[in-house]
Structures are given as structure tokens and as C-alpha cells.
Amino acid sequence: MSKPVALDINDMPWGDWPEGWPGNDGLVRWKRLVKGGGMFSGIMEFQPGGVWIAHHHAEAEIYYFTSGSGIIEVAGETFEARPGLAVFIPGNATHRTENTGTEPLCLFYVFPTEVIEDIQYIFD
């Protein structure tokens, strides 16, 4: 049985951009948050002009946008990224996120795995 976990996001460090990944322009960063019960979560922050380039992975993913404005493209469909928007990204669906606004674009994400390192990112 999993145990409850409560973390203060302000106590969590920003993650390093993985070596060899494209798109390291310094405008996108993330924090890994809670894992347990077969799930993993975190947040991403995009500075104005920041782009998380097109990629896919076998695992499905959920995004929930908390601030800012931009676009998210999933499997050829484009959605306006804004606070309150929740997006289900099917497994193996190519997706891309871009901050088109003047303020940071932030989202909360969830994967159906506890080991983020097991996710194989394929850049399209």
C-alpha cells in the first residue's frame, strides 16, 4: 500500500535539462513532485517564447495549465493553453507546448508511472 505524500513545491529544486536533449534554450524548466501509487507528477514553467519541442512517448500524460497563455499541439490538434485547461495526451501522441504570451506559462503534469527515468522520449 502506498503512503500519503505532501510536499511544498517551494522546497523542491528545479530539475536539470537532461544531457543530449534538444531545445535547451533556458526558457523551459520543471520540478519533479510527487510519486506513488503507480503515478508521477511535476510542474513545468515556460518563460515567454519557451517551447517544449515536439516529442512523444509510450505513456499517456495529463497536463493541467495553471497560469499564462500559449498553445499546445497534440496529435495534429492545437489548443489554447490557459489557466484551467486540462489536456489528456494519449500514449505515443506527438505533442508540443509553446508560451506565446508575456508571462510565464505553467502546467502540472501526471504520468502513469512512478519512475520518470523509464519514460523514453522520442523527439520528432
NORSULUR-V176876 format. One record per backbone hydrogen bond with DSSP energy under -1.0 kcal/mol. CO is the residue of the C=O (numbers start at 1). NH is the residue of the N-H. E is the energy in kcal/mol with one decimal. If there is no record, write none. Layout:
# NORSULUR-V176876
co: {CO CO}
nh: {NH NH}
e: {E E}
This chain:
# NORSULUR-V176876
co: {8 9 18 23 27 29 30 31 34 36 39 40 41 42 43 44 45 46 47 50 52 54 55 56 57 61 62 63 64 65 67 69 70 71 72 73 74 77 79 81 82 85 87 89 90 94 95 96 97 98 99 105 106 106 107 108 109 110 111 111 115 116 122}
nh: {11 12 21 25 47 45 15 43 41 39 36 111 33 109 31 107 29 105 50 99 97 124 95 122 92 89 110 87 108 84 106 101 81 98 79 96 77 74 72 70 85 65 63 61 93 75 55 73 52 71 49 46 66 67 44 64 42 62 40 113 118 119 56}
e: {-2.3 -1.1 -1.9 -2.1 -3.2 -2.9 -3.9 -2.1 -2.2 -1.5 -2.4 -2.9 -2.7 -2.9 -2.2 -2.1 -2.1 -2.6 -3.1 -2.7 -1.7 -1.4 -2.6 -2.6 -3.5 -3.4 -1.8 -2.8 -2.8 -2.7 -2.1 -1.3 -2.1 -2.5 -2.7 -2.0 -2.3 -2.9 -2.2 -1.8 -2.2 -2.7 -2.6 -2.2 -1.9 -3.0 -1.8 -2.9 -2.9 -2.3 -1.6 -2.9 -2.5 -1.3 -2.3 -2.2 -1.8 -1.9 -2.1 -1.0 -1.8 -1.5 -2.0}
